[in-house]
Amino acid sequence: MTRKILRLYPALRDDIGDLVTRRPLPGPALPRLGAFLFLNHHGPQLYPPHSHGLPFGPHPHRGFETVTFILDGELAHRDSGGHESIIGPGGVQWMTAGSGLIHEEVSPEDFKRRGGAMEILQLWVNLPARLKMTTPRYTGLQAEGFPVVRESGAAVQVIAGEYHGQTGPITSLTGVFMTTVRLTAGGSVRFDWLTGRDVFLYVVRGAIAIGGVTAAKFHLVTLSDGEAVEIAAEEDSLILFGHAEPLNEPVVAHGPFVMNTEAEIHQAIADYRAGKFG
């Protein structure tokens, strides 16, 4: 059985200073989607020369993972675990905050001086209780570090998991499958092995159709149950597509901390204030 569209959720504008930001999740009708907690879509926009760039200075996280997709521009990452990188267009950063990290995500100095186009997605993926306090880790890879499967007018960038014989270079602790897919108008892509999985599908650009129902850019899509989904492009499009095992645990979130209980949130705040995040 192939999946069909159940509902479309628009990404609502919530700009951060001069940073154009849209957020489809969480939203008024969808607080979370299984292990997928949060998506910010920054841009697309053009930064002028001598700008301040991205505003995400040092801040803490505990209890989940951040997956950041650099679609245009550059992103400089540095964290209290000693990880540091500058990733360009098509690259991805996968950070497991786990027991606690302080990190910053800013525009490199050279980018701020010269300006340029910028578009970035950041997805938060929850960790189960057994992994909330796992050792933090970070992987940042440029576009050329990911295999791309091309067929039927689609280019599937395999980030985590396996697709048509290609395996993504990032190994998810919880078996999350993650891709970005570029489709030319009239192109199509099919994903199988979805039975019992929570599917994440966001239309970044263009418009797609599933079972004759259209989903336009800046919309998150929820799907019916089934073992596969067939996606057709009504125009040149870019989508974020992933899936994960259902995570049926309590979620207690407070700003940059996502845990299972209020007590764990209080402990996270106390640990951060005590300098235990590195």
ChimeraX attribute file (.defattr): number of C-alpha atoms within 10 A of each C-alpha:
attribute: neighborCount
match mode: 1-to-1
recipient: residues
	/A:1	10
	/A:2	18
	/A:3	19
	/A:4	21
	/A:5	18
	/A:6	11
	/A:7	14
	/A:8	17
	/A:9	20
	/A:10	20
	/A:11	23
	/A:12	18
	/A:13	14
	/A:14	14
	/A:15	13
	/A:16	13
	/A:17	9
	/A:18	12
	/A:19	18
	/A:20	16
	/A:21	21
	/A:22	21
	/A:23	23
	/A:24	25
	/A:25	24
	/A:26	18
	/A:27	14
	/A:28	9
	/A:29	9
	/A:30	13
	/A:31	13
	/A:32	15
	/A:33	18
	/A:34	19
	/A:35	25
	/A:36	25
	/A:37	20
	/A:38	19
	/A:39	23
	/A:40	21
	/A:41	22
	/A:42	23
	/A:43	19
	/A:44	17
	/A:45	16
	/A:46	14
	/A:47	22
	/A:48	15
	/A:49	14
	/A:50	13
	/A:51	15
	/A:52	17
	/A:53	22
	/A:54	22
	/A:55	14
	/A:56	13
	/A:57	12
	/A:58	14
	/A:59	13
	/A:60	19
	/A:61	22
	/A:62	26
	/A:63	29
	/A:64	29
	/A:65	26
	/A:66	19
	/A:67	20
	/A:68	21
	/A:69	23
	/A:70	23
	/A:71	23
	/A:72	19
	/A:73	22
	/A:74	25
	/A:75	26
	/A:76	17
	/A:77	21
	/A:78	18
	/A:79	22
	/A:80	16
	/A:81	17
	/A:82	10
	/A:83	14
	/A:84	16
	/A:85	17
	/A:86	18
	/A:87	21
	/A:88	18
	/A:89	17
	/A:90	20
	/A:91	22
	/A:92	26
	/A:93	22
	/A:94	23
	/A:95	22
	/A:96	29
	/A:97	28
	/A:98	22
	/A:99	19
	/A:100	26
	/A:101	25
	/A:102	20
	/A:103	23
	/A:104	20
	/A:105	19
	/A:106	21
	/A:107	23
	/A:108	19
	/A:109	14
	/A:110	11
	/A:111	23
	/A:112	19
	/A:113	16
	/A:114	12
	/A:115	19
	/A:116	17
	/A:117	15
	/A:118	24
	/A:119	19
	/A:120	21
	/A:121	20
	/A:122	19
	/A:123	19
	/A:124	21
	/A:125	24
	/A:126	24
	/A:127	26
	/A:128	20
	/A:129	17
	/A:130	7
	/A:131	16
	/A:132	22
	/A:133	17
	/A:134	18
	/A:135	13
	/A:136	20
	/A:137	16
	/A:138	20
	/A:139	16
	/A:140	20
	/A:141	19
	/A:142	16
	/A:143	18
	/A:144	10
	/A:145	17
	/A:146	22
	/A:147	17
	/A:148	21
	/A:149	15
	/A:150	14
	/A:151	12
	/A:152	13
	/A:153	17
	/A:154	24
	/A:155	21
	/A:156	24
	/A:157	25
	/A:158	24
	/A:159	29
	/A:160	21
	/A:161	19
	/A:162	14
	/A:163	20
	/A:164	9
	/A:165	6
	/A:166	16
	/A:167	17
	/A:168	20
	/A:169	16
	/A:170	22
	/A:171	15
	/A:172	17
	/A:173	12
	/A:174	15
	/A:175	12
	/A:176	19
	/A:177	22
	/A:178	24
	/A:179	23
	/A:180	22
	/A:181	22
	/A:182	24
	/A:183	29
	/A:184	18
	/A:185	17
	/A:186	14
	/A:187	20
	/A:188	22
	/A:189	19
	/A:190	12
	/A:191	15
	/A:192	12
	/A:193	11
	/A:194	19
	/A:195	15
	/A:196	13
	/A:197	18
	/A:198	21
	/A:199	25
	/A:200	20
	/A:201	18
	/A:202	25
	/A:203	22
	/A:204	23
	/A:205	18
	/A:206	20
	/A:207	22
	/A:208	26
	/A:209	18
	/A:210	19
	/A:211	13
	/A:212	11
	/A:213	11
	/A:214	15
	/A:215	23
	/A:216	20
	/A:217	17
	/A:218	22
	/A:219	24
	/A:220	24
	/A:221	21
	/A:222	20
	/A:223	18
	/A:224	14
	/A:225	19
	/A:226	16
	/A:227	15
	/A:228	15
	/A:229	22
	/A:230	15
	/A:231	19
	/A:232	24
	/A:233	24
	/A:234	19
	/A:235	17
	/A:236	17
	/A:237	22
	/A:238	24
	/A:239	23
	/A:240	21
	/A:241	17
	/A:242	22
	/A:243	22
	/A:244	22
	/A:245	17
	/A:246	14
	/A:247	18
	/A:248	9
	/A:249	13
	/A:250	11
	/A:251	18
	/A:252	14
	/A:253	16
	/A:254	13
	/A:255	8
	/A:256	14
	/A:257	20
	/A:258	26
	/A:259	25
	/A:260	17
	/A:261	14
	/A:262	14
	/A:263	10
	/A:264	16
	/A:265	21
	/A:266	14
	/A:267	12
	/A:268	25
	/A:269	15
	/A:270	12
	/A:271	14
	/A:272	19
	/A:273	10
	/A:274	9
	/A:275	9
	/A:276	13
	/A:277	21
	/A:278	11
